């Protein structure tokens, strides 16, 4: 296999690249072939597709078909086949012929004549790769029962539970490599090729725990002598209609899957002659690669069961290739069905991990690192919404045609205040942000903070007033305009007389008996009590006048620092903004 992949890469070096997903438990490399017009890089707006095979080492037909597909794409691209050229130029294709190289080595030693149903099925460590993935179905369904979706638990891209991530977790080496590969590449569509049956299986593969009503119905059906399979139900995904479309696209293009006279491999046709079946209805299993791919990534994955013989003879490969070639190409082209686009902000910067949700389908997809996304949809009209953290959601209507070719739907998101709100919440840690009800009394801590802030403002105003008085005292004689008769210059005495003795006509701003001012304060929404007013006595003014700046400026700096520390400790009181009027009486001299 490795030698054949090397030959294909040498024949078509401009469109192929060979790489490894990782190693098996025995240290064998899991090789993959990339076919694209720009191999090695993800191109903006170009979807990524994958075919995998050999997930069970003794099911070798899929392995051989992918090796033949590599050669076919390389040869037809060089010969100028327009269909293949369009597919290679517009799609990044990944082909993995053997996900379980250890199991294949065991099965290949016995060959097709002496092999059995289970020899080479598992890995060297004894794992069945197909159903060794994290069980995210139970996580999602449990959250749905508690009404946590989508507010506390998302309906897409579910995180992997911690117990699967620890080094001591009972997860096969191959599965760890496959998961890392899935997370690295933004796959849109994929399929795994298997053997032992003739059908196409689509998610969900896991069945929900039956309710009491379902158990009662099953018991009554068994009492009536009905077949258990007749009362079992399919476990549908939110994209059930899309999965059926994809499954039919492969089965209908296959030369033998939809022939009803062939029947099933187990003397029973589970598909009803259509060649497709829901995995949970046919063979319910937990932790499958299909369910994990759907719930953890954006990729829609199906399982193709290509024949009853798991290890066919070499002489049968030409016929099997003709049976599957058109179906493999048709299914690859479905990656270009639906909508695609780029999500950016108002400056044109791409937004990664934005969620694209479709009205009526309770399952979204995420944008890639470049802000691009792909959403496979059936033909029709859809209301699509793009939303990301820190941005205002944007929605538009997108139409999907029957012809191959995704509809372009780009989104531009404007920034919202949620980013600032989250910063405030982060400053407060786990403590709640103060949310003061004006109808309720203030706490002692809030009262002290309010009083200190008001006193600080009053001191600042007193300082400004005294500076005005000092500046007026040091002024020289006023110069009058030449057109007016000369008037004696007025010079204020250094001794401040009581305000009541100054004639009302000559009273200035600083000589007002009472002073009213209005400020916009973003703090606790409560009224200022009269006890917070400060009455400044004449002795206080005369004592502060000569040395006010030198004595109180350090104190003001300390007050400002204490106020900043208090704001950091308690957080800003958001979002109350009140306009209050303070009346301050500076007393009579």
Secondary structure, DSSP 4 states (H G I P E B T S, - for coil): -HHHHHHHHHHTTTTEEEEEEEE-TTS-EEEEEEE-TTTTSPPTT-EEEEEEE-SSTT--HHHHHHHHHHHHHHHHHHHT-HHHHHHHHHEEEEEES-S-HHHHHHHHHHHHHH--SSTT-S-TTS--GGG-S---HHHHHHHHHTT-BTTTB-SSSPPPPHHHHSTTS---HHHHHHHHHHHHS-EEEEEEEE-SEEEEEES--SPPPP-HHHHHHHHHHHHTT--HHHH------TTHHHHHHHHHHHHHHSSSTT-GGG--TTSS-TTTTSSEEEHHHHH--SS-HHHHHHHHSS-EEEEEEEES-SS--GGGHHHHHHHHHHHHHHHHHGGGSSEEEEEEETTS-B-TT-EEEETTEEEEEE--TTSEEEE---SEEEEEEEE-TTEE-EEEEEEE-SSSSPEE--EEEEE-THHHHHHHHHHTTTSPPP---TTSPPPHHHHHHHHHHHHHHHHHHHHHHHHHHHHHHT--PPPPPTTSPP-PPP---SSPPPGGGS-GGG--GGG-SEEEEEEEE-S---PPPGGG--PPPHHHHHHHHTTHHHHHHHHHHHHHHHHHHHHHHH----S--EEEEEEEE----
